[in-house]
Structures are given as C-alpha cells and as structure tokens.
Amino acid sequence: MDRNKMKRKIAMMLCVCVLFASSAPLALAEAEATPSEPQVATLEENQPKQPVSREKIGMKLTPNNGVVSVALTGTAGEGVVVELFTKTENSVDKQKATFDASGKAAVQMTVKESGNYVAVAQYAETPSNEWAQQEIALTVKAPDEGGETGESTGVELIKPGEGGAISC
C-alpha cells in the first residue's frame, strides 16, 4: 500500500473512534433514564386492529310515505349501522342492528320531507372494508292526502251533544 492510502485509512479509523466516543455519553444517559424493570406489553395493545373479512352487506330499500324499511343481509352475529343522508350529505336518521343467525337484519328510518336520499350500511364494531350504499327517492304525503283509499285513520270524532263515537 502506498503512504496516502495508509494515511486515509488511519484518518477514517480515528473519525470512527471519535464518533463512538462522542455518542457514548448520550447512550449512557438514555440507559440511566429508562427504568431497570423489564416492561411487559401484550401484542393486542401494541398492534392496530386489522380489518376483518366478512360477507358483503346486501341492502333492499322499501319506501312508504316518509318511512324507509331497510332489509339487510350480512355476517351472522355482527352489528351493522345504517345511516340515511340527504344529497347534501346531512344525516337524517341513524339506526343500529345486529344480524340474526341467518344473517338478516332490518331497520326503519323516517324522513320529514320529500326528496332524494342515500342509505349507507356498514359493519359497526371493528374496521371493515364492507359497506353498501343505495339511493332512494322518498315522498312524504300530507295527512289529508292519505285517506284516498277509504282506509280508517284511527281517529274518533265525538260530536257535541252526542255520547257516541264515530270512526273515520
């Protein structure tokens, strides 16, 4: 080896020694600051929850004068949250249900005015990539519009001076 290469190698070794020597007090200070007792941590605490694989959520919407019946299918025993939004993404109603042993659940959601809505269903308890979404147009009829078919409204009218009741 020639002299210059030898000088470079010696200089590099000295630099490495200086770096180790300068970092040693920091390493010792950190070692003293940490408790000497061993720390025990469980795997469950340190690991984030992983998405769980589940069945795809099925959803069927049935409108009826301001009420939407939502029939759902999914993984038996799992919780599901169903939320109804307006087109401007304002939440109108939110319901929670649990799928029964056959993987079915149902909720009813109400709205106060006619319009287009979006129903979103998602598993409730742990993170999941499974969710369902459907759009629906709902019509809310005024109370005087509902009696066209001759159905009874369940309201009894009592005329003054008469003791009987008349069912409408």
Secondary structure in CASP SS format (residue, H / E / C, confidence):
PFRMAT SS
TARGET T0000
AUTHOR 0000-0000-0000
METHOD secondary structure of the structure
MODEL  1
M C 1.00
D C 1.00
R H 1.00
N H 1.00
K H 1.00
M H 1.00
K H 1.00
R H 1.00
K H 1.00
I H 1.00
A H 1.00
M H 1.00
M H 1.00
L H 1.00
C H 1.00
V H 1.00
C H 1.00
V H 1.00
L H 1.00
F H 1.00
A H 1.00
S H 1.00
S H 1.00
A H 1.00
P H 1.00
L H 1.00
A H 1.00
L H 1.00
A H 1.00
E H 1.00
A H 1.00
E H 1.00
A H 1.00
T C 1.00
P C 1.00
S C 1.00
E C 1.00
P C 1.00
Q C 1.00
V C 1.00
A C 1.00
T C 1.00
L H 1.00
E H 1.00
E H 1.00
N H 1.00
Q C 1.00
P C 1.00
K C 1.00
Q C 1.00
P C 1.00
V C 1.00
S C 1.00
R C 1.00
E C 1.00
K C 1.00
I C 1.00
G E 1.00
M E 1.00
K E 1.00
L E 1.00
T E 1.00
P E 1.00
N E 1.00
N C 1.00
G C 1.00
V E 1.00
V E 1.00
S E 1.00
V E 1.00
A E 1.00
L E 1.00
T E 1.00
G C 1.00
T C 1.00
A C 1.00
G C 1.00
E C 1.00
G E 1.00
V E 1.00
V E 1.00
V E 1.00
E E 1.00
L E 1.00
F E 1.00
T E 1.00
K C 1.00
T C 1.00
E C 1.00
N C 1.00
S E 1.00
V E 1.00
D E 1.00
K E 1.00
Q E 1.00
K E 1.00
A E 1.00
T E 1.00
F C 1.00
D C 1.00
A C 1.00
S C 1.00
G C 1.00
K E 1.00
A E 1.00
A E 1.00
V E 1.00
Q E 1.00
M E 1.00
T E 1.00
V C 1.00
K C 1.00
E C 1.00
S C 1.00
G E 1.00
N E 1.00
Y E 1.00
V E 1.00
A E 1.00
V E 1.00
A E 1.00
Q E 1.00
Y E 1.00
A C 1.00
E C 1.00
T C 1.00
P C 1.00
S C 1.00
N C 1.00
E C 1.00
W E 1.00
A E 1.00
Q E 1.00
Q E 1.00
E E 1.00
I E 1.00
A E 1.00
L E 1.00
T C 1.00
V C 1.00
K C 1.00
A C 1.00
P H 1.00
D H 1.00
E H 1.00
G H 1.00
G H 1.00
E H 1.00
T H 1.00
G C 1.00
E C 1.00
S C 1.00
T C 1.00
G C 1.00
V C 1.00
E E 1.00
L E 1.00
I C 1.00
K C 1.00
P C 1.00
G C 1.00
E C 1.00
G C 1.00
G C 1.00
A C 1.00
I E 1.00
S E 1.00
C C 1.00
END
